[in-house]
Amino acid sequence: MDIDLQNKKIELIQWLSTLDDQSLIDKLMKLRKKEKTDWWNEISIDEQKSIEQGIQDAENGKLTSHSNVKKIYEKWL
């Protein structure tokens, strides 16, 4: 592990151990919980269906090359 990263983690642990601000601790706990949340559960059902359809299309070989997509949409790029 990067020594600089290790030092930053130690510094944060030391700072956190002296922290008395309840609202800041609550914010940190929310951040921690959010980091553990699976993004899949945070997106809409329509977005999930769209991603699943894209995966299925790719698995079935229904793909369009990047160069073809650029030709189709070049007037907007």
Buried (B, 14 or more C-beta within 10 A) or exposed (E): EEEEEEEEEEEEEEEEEEEEEEEEEEEBEEEEEEEEEEEEEEEEEEEEEEEEEEEEEEEEEEEEEEEEEEEEEEEEE
